[in-house]
Every structure is written in structure tokens, then in C-alpha cells.
């Protein structure tokens, strides 16, 4: 690279940094062991319920930042890259204290978002079927009662976090909420479905109206995927 090209490169990097996306493209950022999974569908595929710009920023910036931060942590705690992510997140007490908060937030954020994109993949069943439907009816008295409870849990989450339908450690369906990027895994639970209630998930379209976002979000759920999650958690 000659001096002129080098200067161009520096100017380009500065421009990207000024856009706030330097972290994701910095040349010094390690590229593994974690990678940002492709969304798997178009940013506008969940319109009108979730808008394309929100999906782009959410996946390409927010999720990318969790992946990048997790890779930075893996440089200092190299065991992180050798263990299954679920094992790490289900036993955070075993994570060295100096990186534990970073792992909780960033590896947790990576796991939560990877789960979330797949749950919303277009196509698939529009309502729960088979064993999952029966289990929801037995546990909550019906699918609408279950969705009301998830919406209430998401609405009641102060600040940032998630609402979940899980199979808990007693193998029972339960609705929970986690703060920040905490995952159901650390509670010994396995997620069937989960909804991101961080403002970054809905603010551009819904502003302060989190309940409206939650209500609309159900239109994006791929119940075939939720059924697979349930089967995995119960067999
Ligand atoms: Mn998010």
C-alpha cells in the first residue's frame, strides 16, 4: 500500500468510526470463535410488524457488537472458544470473575439473538400445533391466555430484557422474564419462544408503545420452529 492509498484507508476508517460502526469493521477485531449468523431472510420480511430498518440495525449493528465483544473476551479467556455456548451460559459461576459480566452480556446477547432470528423466520406454521399446543392448553388454559402472560411479562420488564416461554428445570412450561442479555439457560430452562423487549427491538416503529410491539410481534412467530424447540426441550 503506498502512502496515498494508506491515507485513503485511514480516511475511510475514520468515516466508518464516525458512523458508529467502527467496532464491527475494525481491522484489529478478531474474527472468531464467534460469528454473526446470517439473518436468513430479508430485512423487510417481517413488515409491517417489524420494520426493515429496525431489523437491519438490530442484526447488523447490535448483534454484531455482541459477537465482536465476545470475540474480544475470547482472546483473554481462550477456553471460551473451546466450549459449547450453552454450557458456558448454563454455568456462569464457572466463568472467571474478571470476564464473567462480559460473557453474561455478550455471549448471552449472541445466544439470545441467534435464537430470536430463527424463531421469527418467515414461513412455517402460524399457530402452535401438536404437542406444543396441548402443553400450552394444559399449562395456561389456552394459547391466548399464554400470549397474554408473555406480553404481561415483557411489559413488566423494567428497562431492557426478554420475555420467554420455557420448559423449566422441572420440565414444565413456564413464562419468565430475564434482564438485559441474561438467558433462560442459567436458570436451567430451555427456551421455546422468546421476545426481545429492549427498546432497540421496537423503538423506531413503536417508540414508547412496547405493548403494541408485543401484540404485533406474535404475527412474526414461526410456530414450526417453536414446536421444534419444545420437542428438543422435552425429549
Ligand atoms: Mn436485541
Boltz pocket constraint, residues with backbone or C-beta under 6 A from the ligand:
constraints:
  - pocket:
      binder: B
      contacts: [[A, 58], [A, 62], [A, 113], [A, 196], [A, 198], [A, 200], [A, 201]]
      max_distance: 6.0
